[in-house]
Amino acid sequence: NTPTATPTHTPTVTPIATKTPPGPIYLPLIMRLWPPIPDTPVLHDISNLDGDGNYTVGWSPAARAATYTLQEDRDGSFPNLLVVYSGAGTSTTVMGRGSGTYYYRVKAINSWGDSAWSQVKSVAVAPPARIVFQSDRDGASTDIYTMNPDGSNVTRLTSSPESDWSPAWSPDRSQITFGRWLGQTEVFVMNADGGNVRRLTFNSDFDEGPIWSPDGTRIAFSRSRGSYPYDSLGIFVMNADGSNERLLISPPAYGPAWSPDGTTIAFERQGDLYIAEVANPGNIIRLTFSFLNYSPDWSSDGRQLAFRSNRDGNDEIYVMDADGRNVRRLTNHPASDWNPSWSPDGQRIVFQSKRDENYEIYVMNVDGGNLVNLTSNPALDAAPDW
């Protein structure tokens, strides 16, 4: 017999299940986040539009930050740093800084450590905006002076045998324009320290009340032809060097005040106030409809006008919206109050008053409160410009 072959059985091999090893996929992420120190915060640009010493410094929140430290220095390399904030917030208000440039940087902190310092941001603080005015305190003629907003540090700028009056700052406060009596009034300009006096007008007319354009390139002023009745006064404009002189607003027009955006001039006409477009001076709008309104002056935001009015029987200081509405009386005294001028920050108004038997310069809040005499001098102090 032929033997029967035994069938060969091939066992089934079941593969052993294995897990994919984690490998290095997560390790770089773990290493990148360890130790879990905060991200570096981003310091914002610092806005200080009015140039005073009060402003806010802020920064963006940083991941994993618990607190922040803000440093300040007068040098961008921070050799003499001052910590001005330490806490969990993302902004702080800085108050009372004097004139100069201030530098800031911020870092984030948690229990594991500190972030890198942020980029450095700086902010400039302007010197106090001085008030320029006219006074005869040092002689028979009037000269031009400046003083701090609190009345301190009075400085005489001109010393001329002729009278100087109606001073006005240039927009960058580097120059002052004013009128000088030479048998008739002429327009002059000088540096803010009284140096480099230059005559701009040369004629036999009466040129006075000069005021700068907001961009500093032109000067507007009042001119009467050959005599001095108010009805003969018109408003002229010229380049800041005295060239390209031309009539802008025909008589009667007096006491120009240039709007902050440069598009409009407010002025007086026969006892009322008007505005005219500089580009189209024939487009004139009347703002007041009562007797004796003078000396308009724009607020720094261009939304309001301060002015003098006799509408209630006595010369007082008033404020109204730029369209002539919402008239408010700020002063209430039997003596005359004249020539208002807004502070650069729009919070106060300086003016001249005869309430002390001679003209002195006062300052008040824009609601008429907190009245302060700045000059307290037996001489005439008048025509302030802030």
Secondary structure, 3 states (H helix, E strand, C coil): CCCCCCCCCCCCCCCCCCCCCCCCCCHHHHHHCCCCCCCCCCECCCCCCCCCCCEEEEECCCCCCCEEEEEEECCCCCCCCEEEEEECCCEEEECCCCCEEEEEEEEEEECCEECCCCCCEEEEECCCCCEEEEECCCCCCCEEEEECCCCCCCEECCCCCCCEEEEEECCCCCEEEEEEECCCEEEEEEECCCCCCEECCCCCCEEEEEEECCCCCEEEEEEECCCCCHHHEEEEEEECCCCCCEEEECCCCEEEEECCCCCEEEEEECCEEEEEECCCCCCEEECCCCCCEEEEEECCCCCEEEEEECCCCCCEEEEEECCCCCCEECCCCCCCEEEEEECCCCCEEEEEECCCCCCEEEEEECCCCCCEECCCCCCCEEEEEC
